[in-house]
Amino acid sequence: MKTVRASIGVLGMMVFFMLTMMVLYASCVFFADMDAPDTFFESIPDAFWWALVTMTTIGYGDAYPRTLAGKLIGSMCVITGLLVIALPVPIIVENFNNFYKRDKNMHIAEESVMEKSAIDESIRNFWNNVKKRCACSWVGRRLGRAGRRVQRFWSGENGDLHALDNYGENHVSSASRKRSKRRRQSLASSSLIELDHETVVSVISSDI
């Protein structure tokens, strides 16, 4: 349809030349066969059908010239019809090729754009997933560190109480016993220091 619209000028010119040649050759064959016996052309309009069929090379054979002059006119009519019909054909074919190439290029361009958009979308999805995983892993590491700190804090402060509550007094861990031992040793050393200080003070006062 696009080719027909683009070639409408050429087709209109072809129709104009066909009508002009039809009138011309119909008039010529009428006057050539006017005196022939049993002529098929009683008038010029009667010869229009013969001229049209002859120029389009259909040739039904229902009407034809009987004289030599009429036959020569018929031969010229066939050649003229071939030229008139053949001249616009290359232009129509060229228009068809142009539209076909343009539509094909547009289709290829649309496919390339769709492929590029699909690739871009897949790349965006990939990086979004990577960012989400990195963020989740970072948050997970942070939460894990915080959880381990809280666990160490509670195990250090309330380890003995948890051990006594959960396992009984005979199942206190060795670490808890070591911590208790260190605390008792520190208390004993502080009491000895205070005792030595009091002894020194009493000795000095007795000497005075």
Secondary structure, DSSP 8 states (H G I E B T S, - for coil): -HHHHHTHHHHHHHHHHHHHHHHHHHHHHHHHSTTSTT-S-SSHHHHHHHHHHHHTT---SSS---SHHHHHHHHHHHHHHHHHHHTTHHHHHHHHHHHHHHHHHHHHHHHHHHHHHHHHHHHHHHHHHHHHHHHHHHHHHHHHHHHHHHHHHHHHHHHHHHHHHHH-GGG--HHHHHHHHHHHHHHHHHHHHHHHHHHHHHHHHHH-
